[in-house]
Amino acid sequence: MSSVIEQKIQIVDEITAKLKASVSTIVVDYRGLTVAEVTELRKQLREAGIDFKVYKNSMTRRAADAAELSELNAALTGPNAIAFSTEDVVAPAKILNDFAKKHDALEIKAGVIEGNVATVEEVKALAELPSREGLLSMLLSVLQAPIRNLALATKAVAEQKEEQGA
């Protein structure tokens, strides 16, 4: 085989591996963004541990087929960039959605969330969820509420008995 074909096979294998390993993958159309805006976006994604790359659609389609995500192929038209996250499911959707709100040129096209192809609406709904830390604090608050109420009730009973005894 020629070296060009071997390079393309390696790229398809790389994309396939990233699609399989990531817990969240978002496909965006970045046409119309300036170089400075793309650089800013890449910086935000990199700080969150998210890999953001531009691949040829033909190679991405082959990789999507190999990763059994053929439904993703419908979104692979025009210039696309793909954000891969192996750790946080919500982070890429949140960062890209917030960036798209400030920059109309960025368009979220589709996503893969924990192995399932997601629509634009599902990606945006995921982006609106609180962060992991926010969800944990909400859970902790819910778990503490019964104990807090018991303590307040016990204190009220104790104060009432003191008033009756005094």
C-alpha positions in Angstrom: 0.0 0.0 0.0 1.1 3.5 -0.6 2.1 5.7 2.4 -0.8 8.1 1.8 -3.4 5.2 2.2 -1.6 4.0 5.3 -1.7 7.5 6.8 -5.4 7.7 6.1 -6.0 4.3 7.7 -4.1 5.5 10.8 -6.2 8.6 11.0 -9.5 6.6 10.7 -8.2 4.3 13.4 -7.4 7.3 15.6 -10.8 8.8 15.2 -12.5 5.4 15.8 -10.5 4.9 19.0 -11.5 8.4 20.2 -15.1 7.8 19.4 -15.1 4.6 21.4 -13.1 6.0 24.3 -14.9 9.2 24.8 -17.9 9.6 27.1 -19.0 12.7 25.2 -18.3 13.8 21.6 -19.8 16.9 20.0 -19.6 17.8 16.3 -19.7 21.6 15.5 -19.6 23.8 12.4 -17.0 26.5 13.1 -17.4 28.4 9.8 -17.4 32.2 10.4 -15.3 32.1 13.5 -12.2 34.2 13.5 -8.8 32.7 14.3 -8.8 34.5 17.6 -12.2 33.1 18.5 -11.2 29.5 17.5 -8.0 29.9 19.6 -10.1 31.1 22.5 -12.5 28.1 22.1 -9.6 25.6 21.9 -8.0 27.1 25.0 -11.3 26.7 27.0 -11.7 23.1 25.8 -8.0 22.2 26.5 -8.3 23.6 30.0 -11.3 21.2 30.6 -9.3 18.2 29.2 -11.2 18.0 26.0 -9.6 17.1 22.7 -10.8 19.4 19.8 -9.8 18.5 16.3 -10.7 19.0 12.6 -10.9 15.8 10.5 -12.0 15.2 6.9 -15.6 14.2 6.8 -14.9 11.1 4.7 -12.5 9.8 7.3 -14.8 10.6 10.2 -17.7 8.8 8.4 -15.6 5.7 8.1 -14.6 5.9 11.7 -18.2 6.4 12.8 -19.2 3.3 10.8 -16.4 1.4 12.5 -17.5 2.6 15.9 -21.1 1.6 15.1 -22.3 5.2 15.2 -23.5 5.5 11.6 -26.4 7.9 12.6 -23.7 10.5 13.1 -22.9 10.6 9.4 -25.9 12.8 8.6 -24.2 15.6 10.6 -20.9 15.3 8.8 -21.3 17.8 6.0 -19.3 21.0 5.5 -16.4 21.9 7.7 -16.6 20.3 11.1 -14.6 20.2 14.3 -15.1 17.5 16.9 -14.7 17.7 20.6 -13.8 14.5 22.4 -14.1 14.1 26.2 -13.0 11.0 28.0 -13.8 12.1 31.5 -16.7 14.6 31.8 -19.9 14.0 29.9 -21.3 17.5 30.4 -18.2 19.7 30.0 -17.9 19.7 26.2 -21.6 20.4 25.7 -21.5 23.1 28.3 -18.4 24.9 26.9 -19.5 24.7 23.3 -23.1 25.7 24.1 -22.0 28.7 26.1 -19.5 29.7 23.3 -22.2 29.3 20.7 -24.5 31.7 22.6 -21.8 34.4 22.5 -20.7 33.6 18.9 -23.5 33.0 16.4 -21.0 31.5 13.9 -20.5 28.3 16.0 -23.2 25.8 15.4 -23.6 22.5 17.3 -24.6 19.8 14.8 -24.7 16.5 16.7 -23.2 14.6 19.5 -22.4 11.2 20.9 -23.2 10.8 24.6 -22.0 7.6 26.3 -22.2 5.7 23.0 -25.5 7.0 21.8 -25.9 9.5 19.0 -27.6 12.7 20.3 -29.5 15.4 18.5 -28.7 19.1 18.8 -31.6 19.5 21.3 -30.3 16.7 23.5 -26.8 18.2 23.5 -28.2 21.6 24.5 -30.3 20.0 27.2 -27.2 18.3 28.5 -25.4 21.6 28.5 -28.1 23.2 30.7 -27.5 20.6 33.5 -25.6 21.8 36.5 -22.0 20.7 36.8 -21.0 17.5 38.6 -20.1 19.6 41.7 -23.4 21.4 41.5 -25.3 18.1 41.4 -23.3 16.7 44.3 -24.1 19.8 46.4 -27.8 19.5 45.6 -27.7 15.8 46.6 -25.9 16.6 49.8 -28.5 19.3 50.6 -31.3 16.9 50.1 -29.6 14.3 52.3 -29.0 16.8 55.1 -32.5 18.2 55.1 -34.1 15.4 57.2 -31.3 15.5 59.8 -31.5 19.3 60.0 -35.3 19.1 60.5 -34.9 16.5 63.2 -32.4 18.7 65.0 -34.6 21.7 64.8 -37.6 19.7 66.1 -35.6 18.3 68.9 -34.4 21.8 69.9 -37.9 23.2 69.8 -39.2 20.4 72.0 -36.3 21.0 74.4 -36.9 24.7 74.6 -40.7 24.1 75.1 -39.9 21.8 78.0 -37.5 24.3 79.5 -40.3 27.0 79.3 -42.8 24.6 81.0 -40.3 23.7 83.7 -39.3 27.3 84.5 
